[in-house]
């Protein structure tokens, strides 16, 4: 929107709309001019964890049947866990407050003896982004194997990383292999069931367990056209996030055998994750399973549209094969802008992104990003990278918030 008012009328107008609309981009140098840019919505592409609960979720939360989930079980949580166990093809499930706790609990169940070792990708979420919890809390030693660009680890390298039991006097004991599907740092790449089966066979051959960090397993299922239970068939356990692509406000669910979940329940309590009337938040998770899985396909399509648009902008290059909802792009050498400058400029125009380095940016699509949001984002990036500057050398404003609506 563009308002051509005097300074006095501008101040009055801004006062009137306060609390109704967000004034996000009145640049300091523009306050002496007549044009006031009113950004009425934020396009948040930092992650799929930023979604707000839908009205259906809020309504379900308000009327959720609850009880003490530590003393016995909360009925709504029980419904969620039962449904997730059914979808994933496992015997039982357990709600946990976060994916980090879900992965930690799972690793600790499989690696009960301190000094155990887990084989996992060098670029995996468990290894990089979970505070080293498996080591600091569980005394579990990570043994990394290189992640390929598609998120896999070479089977022969995994096998080579398994410790020889004859060297137990000096080596940690290998007990677990972890995979990640989709693989976030590899750009949301999907691990196909045939690959997971091979890793599962290798684990069984050596008497090991297989855990899958399936924070975005539903994205993988939709992209591959393969049911979730098939993707987890070879796994002894998995963690599934409710608050990423599925759009719930809180929580993850871990799945596995009944004996696995019984041990996991005790560890959840030890780690402070045993909560009382959790049906209030599990109700939103149930809505997410009922309503948002089918929306993931649209997220993937919009991610591909965004990637195609970014590749058409001179000075930018998408670096990952876009299979799901994550896009990484580089600002090429020779450009007169870096990721921090781009991020600041976009924020002034109501678009939030995640700089990964001085030249690399991550964006993530979710169900609360519309097609017009994607086009508006591309328009803003084109404006910034194209370096349309004013007489003072500042990047010029986008004059209109064209098409930027749901």
Rosetta blueprint (number, residue, H / E / L):
1 X L
2 X E
3 X E
4 X E
5 X L
6 X L
7 X H
8 X H
9 X H
10 X H
11 X H
12 X H
13 X H
14 X H
15 X H
16 X H
17 X H
18 X L
19 X L
20 X L
21 X L
22 X L
23 X L
24 X L
25 X L
26 X L
27 X L
28 X H
29 X H
30 X H
31 X L
32 X L
33 X L
34 X L
35 X E
36 X E
37 X E
38 X L
39 X L
40 X L
41 X L
42 X L
43 X E
44 X E
45 X L
46 X L
47 X L
48 X L
49 X L
50 X L
51 X L
52 X L
53 X L
54 X L
55 X H
56 X H
57 X H
58 X H
59 X H
60 X H
61 X H
62 X H
63 X L
64 X L
65 X L
66 X L
67 X L
68 X L
69 X L
70 X L
71 X L
72 X L
73 X L
74 X L
75 X H
76 X H
77 X H
78 X H
79 X H
80 X H
81 X H
82 X H
83 X H
84 X H
85 X H
86 X H
87 X H
88 X H
89 X L
90 X L
91 X L
92 X E
93 X E
94 X E
95 X E
96 X E
97 X L
98 X L
99 X H
100 X H
101 X H
102 X H
103 X H
104 X H
105 X H
106 X H
107 X H
108 X H
109 X H
110 X H
111 X L
112 X L
113 X L
114 X L
115 X L
116 X E
117 X E
118 X E
119 X E
120 X E
121 X E
122 X L
123 X L
124 X L
125 X H
126 X H
127 X H
128 X H
129 X H
130 X L
131 X L
132 X L
133 X H
134 X H
135 X H
136 X H
137 X L
138 X L
139 X L
140 X L
141 X E
142 X E
143 X E
144 X E
145 X E
146 X L
147 X L
148 X L
149 X L
150 X L
151 X L
152 X L
153 X L
154 X L
155 X H
156 X H
157 X H
158 X H
159 X H
160 X H
161 X H
162 X L
163 X L
164 X L
165 X H
166 X H
167 X H
168 X L
169 X L
170 X L
171 X L
172 X L
173 X E
174 X E
175 X E
176 X E
177 X E
178 X E
179 X E
180 X E
181 X L
182 X L
183 X E
184 X L
185 X L
186 X L
187 X L
188 X L
189 X E
190 X L
191 X L
192 X L
193 X H
194 X H
195 X H
196 X H
197 X H
198 X H
199 X H
200 X H
201 X H
202 X H
203 X H
204 X H
205 X H
206 X L
207 X L
208 X L
209 X E
210 X E
211 X E
212 X E
213 X E
214 X E
215 X L
216 X L
217 X H
218 X H
219 X H
220 X H
221 X H
222 X H
223 X H
224 X H
225 X L
226 X L
227 X L
228 X H
229 X H
230 X H
231 X H
232 X L
233 X L
234 X L
235 X L
236 X L
237 X E
238 X E
239 X E
240 X E
241 X E
242 X L
243 X L
244 X L
245 X L
246 X L
247 X L
248 X L
249 X L
250 X L
251 X L
252 X E
253 X E
254 X E
255 X E
256 X E
257 X L
258 X H
259 X H
260 X H
261 X H
262 X H
263 X H
264 X H
265 X H
266 X H
267 X H
268 X H
269 X H
270 X H
271 X L
272 X L
273 X L
274 X L
275 X L
276 X L
277 X L
278 X L
279 X H
280 X H
281 X H
282 X H
283 X H
284 X H
285 X H
286 X H
287 X H
288 X H
289 X H
290 X H
291 X H
292 X L
293 X H
294 X H
295 X H
296 X H
297 X H
298 X H
299 X H
300 X H
301 X H
302 X H
303 X H
304 X H
305 X H
306 X H
307 X H
308 X H
309 X H
310 X H
311 X H
312 X L
313 X L
314 X L
315 X L
316 X E
317 X E
318 X E
319 X L
320 X L
321 X L
322 X L
323 X L
324 X L
325 X L
326 X E
327 X E
328 X E
329 X E
330 X E
331 X E
332 X L
333 X L
334 X L
335 X L
336 X L
337 X L
338 X L
339 X H
340 X H
341 X H
342 X H
343 X H
344 X H
345 X H
346 X H
347 X H
348 X H
349 X L
350 X L
351 X E
352 X E
353 X L
354 X E
355 X E
356 X L
357 X L
358 X L
359 X L
360 X E
361 X E
362 X E
363 X E
364 X E
365 X L
366 X L
367 X L
368 X L
369 X L
370 X L
371 X H
372 X H
373 X H
374 X H
375 X H
376 X H
377 X H
378 X H
379 X H
380 X H
381 X H
382 X H
383 X H
384 X H
385 X H
386 X L
387 X L
388 X L
389 X E
390 X L
391 X L
392 X L
393 X L
394 X L
395 X E
396 X L
397 X L
398 X L
399 X L
400 X L
401 X L
402 X L
403 X L
404 X L
405 X L
406 X L
